[in-house]
Amino acid sequence: MDFTPYPSADKTKDKSLQNLTRKKISGHRALLGTPTKRPKGTCIAFVSAGSGQSFRLMVVPFSEDAPGPSAPVLATNFAEAILKHLI
């Protein structure tokens, strides 16, 4: 799991990221998907956290056979927990 805050940029509005799937996480705009040039199963999420703010989560699974939720589910769950503490 990798967390990157963008305190002065809402990356969910970045036109270069529009190939990711648009989604709502806890009522916030989000982009979710598999980035190119990353290991198989990797998931990236950009989540709007306020006016002109966002954060990025990148989840890289240990392996395809690792127990537990998929990378997109983990990214969504972590984003929900972060938003709960920010707002």
MDTraj code that builds the backbone (N, CA, C; nanometers):
import mdtraj as md
import numpy as np

residues = "MET ASP PHE THR PRO TYR PRO SER ALA ASP LYS THR LYS ASP LYS SER LEU GLN ASN LEU THR ARG LYS LYS ILE SER GLY HIS ARG ALA LEU LEU GLY THR PRO THR LYS ARG PRO LYS GLY THR CYS ILE ALA PHE VAL SER ALA GLY SER GLY GLN SER PHE ARG LEU MET VAL VAL PRO PHE SER GLU ASP ALA PRO GLY PRO SER ALA PRO VAL LEU ALA THR ASN PHE ALA GLU ALA ILE LEU LYS HIS LEU ILE".split()
xyz = np.array([
    [0.0846, -0.1162, 0.0000],
    [0.0000, 0.0000, 0.0000],
    [0.0895, 0.1229, 0.0000],
    [0.0592, 0.2149, -0.0883],
    [0.1327, 0.3404, -0.0979],
    [0.0308, 0.4539, -0.0915],
    [0.0558, 0.5534, -0.0081],
    [-0.0337, 0.6677, 0.0105],
    [0.0405, 0.7950, -0.0289],
    [-0.0200, 0.8749, -0.1169],
    [0.0377, 1.0025, -0.1558],
    [-0.0695, 1.1097, -0.1466],
    [-0.0520, 1.2095, -0.0581],
    [-0.1483, 1.3191, -0.0509],
    [-0.1172, 1.4261, -0.1561],
    [-0.2199, 1.4895, -0.2054],
    [-0.2079, 1.6041, -0.2955],
    [-0.2855, 1.7188, -0.2310],
    [-0.2229, 1.7943, -0.1388],
    [-0.2947, 1.8968, -0.0644],
    [-0.3385, 2.0172, -0.1477],
    [-0.2825, 2.0331, -0.2675],
    [-0.3229, 2.1475, -0.3496],
    [-0.3582, 2.1077, -0.4927],
    [-0.4031, 1.9828, -0.5113],
    [-0.4426, 1.9364, -0.6445],
    [-0.5486, 1.8272, -0.6333],
    [-0.6546, 1.8429, -0.7088],
    [-0.7576, 1.7389, -0.7156],
    [-0.7292, 1.6539, -0.8387],
    [-0.6565, 1.5451, -0.8178],
    [-0.6158, 1.4578, -0.9277],
    [-0.7331, 1.3860, -0.9941],
    [-0.8501, 1.3854, -0.9311],
    [-0.9659, 1.3206, -0.9941],
    [-1.0147, 1.4004, -1.1147],
    [-0.9640, 1.5229, -1.1301],
    [-1.0003, 1.6065, -1.2454],
    [-0.8911, 1.6074, -1.3526],
    [-0.7823, 1.5357, -1.3290],
    [-0.6692, 1.5313, -1.4216],
    [-0.7090, 1.4551, -1.5482],
    [-0.7031, 1.5217, -1.6620],
    [-0.7452, 1.4608, -1.7891],
    [-0.6589, 1.3407, -1.8281],
    [-0.5343, 1.3356, -1.7826],
    [-0.4481, 1.2222, -1.8186],
    [-0.4843, 1.0951, -1.7427],
    [-0.5706, 1.1057, -1.6422],
    [-0.6111, 0.9898, -1.5624],
    [-0.7524, 0.9421, -1.5944],
    [-0.8146, 0.9996, -1.6940],
    [-0.9547, 0.9691, -1.7219],
    [-0.9765, 0.8291, -1.7792],
    [-0.8689, 0.7542, -1.8041],
    [-0.8845, 0.6151, -1.8478],
    [-0.9207, 0.5239, -1.7298],
    [-0.9076, 0.5755, -1.6072],
    [-0.9469, 0.4994, -1.4889],
    [-1.0986, 0.5080, -1.4722],
    [-1.1560, 0.4152, -1.3995],
    [-1.3006, 0.4089, -1.3805],
    [-1.3461, 0.5131, -1.2785],
    [-1.4456, 0.5918, -1.3162],
    [-1.5031, 0.6898, -1.2233],
    [-1.5920, 0.6186, -1.1232],
    [-1.5832, 0.6631, -0.9982],
    [-1.6543, 0.5974, -0.8904],
    [-1.6761, 0.6976, -0.7779],
    [-1.7649, 0.6672, -0.6871],
    [-1.7830, 0.7446, -0.5643],
    [-1.7378, 0.6570, -0.4485],
    [-1.6572, 0.7150, -0.3611],
    [-1.6157, 0.6466, -0.2393],
    [-1.6554, 0.7362, -0.1237],
    [-1.7449, 0.6885, -0.0403],
    [-1.7979, 0.7670, 0.0721],
    [-1.8455, 0.9046, 0.0262],
    [-1.9071, 0.9094, -0.0908],
    [-1.9614, 1.0339, -0.1440],
    [-1.8606, 1.1241, -0.2122],
    [-1.7355, 1.0812, -0.2224],
    [-1.6300, 1.1609, -0.2844],
    [-1.5972, 1.1058, -0.4224],
    [-1.5655, 1.1959, -0.5145],
    [-1.5253, 1.1575, -0.6486],
    [-1.3970, 1.0749, -0.6402],
    [-1.3904, 0.9694, -0.7210],
    [-1.2716, 0.8847, -0.7219],
    [-1.2487, 0.8277, -0.8618],
    [-1.1250, 0.7965, -0.8895],
    [-1.0851, 0.7249, -1.0096],
    [-1.0148, 0.5991, -0.9621],
    [-1.0522, 0.4858, -1.0192],
    [-1.0007, 0.3572, -0.9716],
    [-0.9684, 0.2690, -1.0911],
    [-0.8563, 0.2000, -1.0857],
    [-0.8251, 0.1086, -1.1940],
    [-0.6840, 0.0558, -1.1876],
    [-0.6452, -0.0133, -1.2948],
    [-0.5130, -0.0718, -1.3052],
    [-0.4270, 0.0175, -1.3922],
    [-0.3200, 0.0719, -1.3360],
    [-0.2333, 0.1577, -1.4160],
    [-0.1502, 0.0747, -1.5123],
    [-0.1128, 0.1365, -1.6236],
    [-0.0259, 0.0671, -1.7179],
    [0.1152, 0.0643, -1.6605],
    [0.1932, -0.0272, -1.7063],
    [0.3326, -0.0421, -1.6649],
    [0.3472, -0.0694, -1.5152],
    [0.2537, -0.1414, -1.4585],
    [0.2609, -0.1809, -1.3164],
    [0.2416, -0.3311, -1.3086],
    [0.2832, -0.3937, -1.1993],
    [0.2646, -0.5384, -1.1858],
    [0.1170, -0.5781, -1.1973],
    [0.0940, -0.6962, -1.2480],
    [-0.0411, -0.7485, -1.2626],
    [-0.1130, -0.7479, -1.1276],
    [-0.2376, -0.7024, -1.1263],
    [-0.3163, -0.7004, -1.0042],
    [-0.3065, -0.5705, -0.9264],
    [-0.2168, -0.4813, -0.9692],
    [-0.2012, -0.3519, -0.9020],
    [-0.3252, -0.2669, -0.9238],
    [-0.3639, -0.1944, -0.8211],
    [-0.4782, -0.1038, -0.8313],
    [-0.4357, 0.0333, -0.7814],
    [-0.4814, 0.1360, -0.8522],
    [-0.4544, 0.2732, -0.8117],
    [-0.5881, 0.3439, -0.7928],
    [-0.5945, 0.4277, -0.6911],
    [-0.7160, 0.5050, -0.6646],
    [-0.6761, 0.6494, -0.6364],
    [-0.7402, 0.7415, -0.7057],
    [-0.7281, 0.8836, -0.6767],
    [-0.8615, 0.9257, -0.6180],
    [-0.8590, 0.9910, -0.5018],
    [-0.9829, 1.0249, -0.4314],
    [-0.9815, 1.1727, -0.3952],
    [-1.0891, 1.2423, -0.4306],
    [-1.1050, 1.3831, -0.3953],
    [-1.1317, 1.3922, -0.2455],
    [-1.0532, 1.4764, -0.1765],
    [-1.0669, 1.4852, -0.0310],
    [-1.1192, 1.6202, 0.0155],
    [-1.1420, 1.7107, -0.0754],
    [-1.1902, 1.8436, -0.0410],
    [-1.1693, 1.9354, -0.1596],
    [-1.1978, 2.0594, -0.1425],
    [-1.1833, 2.1562, -0.2509],
    [-1.0366, 2.1672, -0.2930],
    [-1.0058, 2.1195, -0.4117],
    [-0.8695, 2.1259, -0.4627],
    [-0.7713, 2.0330, -0.3944],
    [-0.8198, 1.9282, -0.3309],
    [-0.7333, 1.8329, -0.2616],
    [-0.7703, 1.6903, -0.2995],
    [-0.6723, 1.6023, -0.2949],
    [-0.6975, 1.4609, -0.3216],
    [-0.5832, 1.3780, -0.2643],
    [-0.5987, 1.2480, -0.2739],
    [-0.4907, 1.1572, -0.2366],
    [-0.4922, 1.0380, -0.3298],
    [-0.3766, 0.9721, -0.3352],
    [-0.3619, 0.8536, -0.4193],
    [-0.3278, 0.7353, -0.3318],
    [-0.3900, 0.6229, -0.3613],
    [-0.3551, 0.4953, -0.2992],
    [-0.3137, 0.4002, -0.4102],
    [-0.2038, 0.3300, -0.3889],
    [-0.1639, 0.2269, -0.4831],
    [-0.1480, 0.0980, -0.4054],
    [-0.2181, -0.0039, -0.4489],
    [-0.2150, -0.1337, -0.3828],
    [-0.1490, -0.2338, -0.4771],
    [-0.0443, -0.2965, -0.4285],
    [0.0240, -0.4013, -0.5036],
    [0.0098, -0.5296, -0.4232],
    [-0.0621, -0.6288, -0.4769],
    [-0.0827, -0.7530, -0.4013],
    [0.0470, -0.8308, -0.3865],
    [0.0541, -0.9106, -0.2780],
    [0.1713, -0.9952, -0.2563],
    [0.1848, -1.0974, -0.3686],
    [0.0738, -1.1579, -0.4061],
    [0.0715, -1.2538, -0.5169],
    [-0.0742, -1.2757, -0.5559],
    [-0.0942, -1.3393, -0.6695],
    [-0.2308, -1.3663, -0.7157],
    [-0.3053, -1.4594, -0.6210],
    [-0.2326, -1.5467, -0.5519],
    [-0.2945, -1.6450, -0.4641],
    [-0.3016, -1.6007, -0.3180],
    [-0.2635, -1.4760, -0.2896],
    [-0.2655, -1.4274, -0.1514],
    [-0.4093, -1.4228, -0.1006],
    [-0.4304, -1.4648, 0.0242],
    [-0.5665, -1.4603, 0.0786],
    [-0.6098, -1.3164, 0.1054],
    [-0.7389, -1.2957, 0.1077],
    [-0.7920, -1.1635, 0.1395],
    [-0.8563, -1.0969, 0.0200],
    [-0.9026, -0.9738, 0.0415],
    [-0.9730, -0.9017, -0.0647],
    [-0.8808, -0.8648, -0.1808],
    [-0.9414, -0.8370, -0.2939],
    [-0.8663, -0.7956, -0.4121],
    [-0.8094, -0.6551, -0.3920],
    [-0.7165, -0.6169, -0.4772],
    [-0.6539, -0.4847, -0.4675],
    [-0.7569, -0.3714, -0.4778],
    [-0.8561, -0.3759, -0.5701],
    [-0.9549, -0.2678, -0.5743],
    [-1.0378, -0.2576, -0.4456],
    [-1.0706, -0.3699, -0.3854],
    [-1.1465, -0.3685, -0.2596],
    [-1.0608, -0.3088, -0.1479],
    [-0.9342, -0.3466, -0.1416],
    [-0.8448, -0.2907, -0.0404],
    [-0.8284, -0.1395, -0.0590],
    [-0.8102, -0.0948, -0.1830],
    [-0.7957, 0.0486, -0.2095],
    [-0.9210, 0.1238, -0.1652],
    [-1.0378, 0.0694, -0.1964],
    [-1.1641, 0.1325, -0.1574],
    [-1.1791, 0.1356, -0.0057],
    [-1.1487, 0.0254, 0.0600],
    [-1.1599, 0.0187, 0.2064],
    [-1.0667, 0.1183, 0.2747],
    [-0.9432, 0.1272, 0.2276],
    [-0.8489, 0.2225, 0.2864],
    [-0.8928, 0.3661, 0.2597],
    [-0.9421, 0.3933, 0.1386],
    [-0.9892, 0.5284, 0.1062],
    [-1.1047, 0.5678, 0.1982],
    [-1.1966, 0.4765, 0.2222],
    [-1.3090, 0.5043, 0.3129],
    [-1.2587, 0.5366, 0.4540],
    [-1.1603, 0.4610, 0.5014],
    [-1.1057, 0.4845, 0.6362],
    [-1.0336, 0.6195, 0.6428],
    [-0.9578, 0.6529, 0.5400],
    [-0.8881, 0.7812, 0.5379],
    [-0.9882, 0.8964, 0.5362],
    [-1.0887, 0.8875, 0.4510],
    [-1.1897, 0.9928, 0.4427],
    [-1.2626, 1.0116, 0.5747],
    [-1.2897, 0.9018, 0.6427],
    [-1.3599, 0.9094, 0.7716],
    [-1.2790, 0.9924, 0.8711],
    [-1.1476, 0.9836, 0.8670],
    [-1.0627, 1.0575, 0.9603],
    [-1.0319, 1.1991, 0.9141],
    [-1.0451, 1.2258, 0.7852],
    [-1.0171, 1.3598, 0.7329],
    [-1.1359, 1.4546, 0.7489],
    [-1.2539, 1.4010, 0.7385],
    [-1.3740, 1.4837, 0.7348],
    [-1.4353, 1.4942, 0.8724],
])
top = md.Topology()
chain = top.add_chain()
for i, resn in enumerate(residues, 1):
    res = top.add_residue(resn, chain, resSeq=i)
    for name in ("N", "CA", "C"):
        top.add_atom(name, md.element.get_by_symbol(name[0]), res)
traj = md.Trajectory(xyz[None], top)
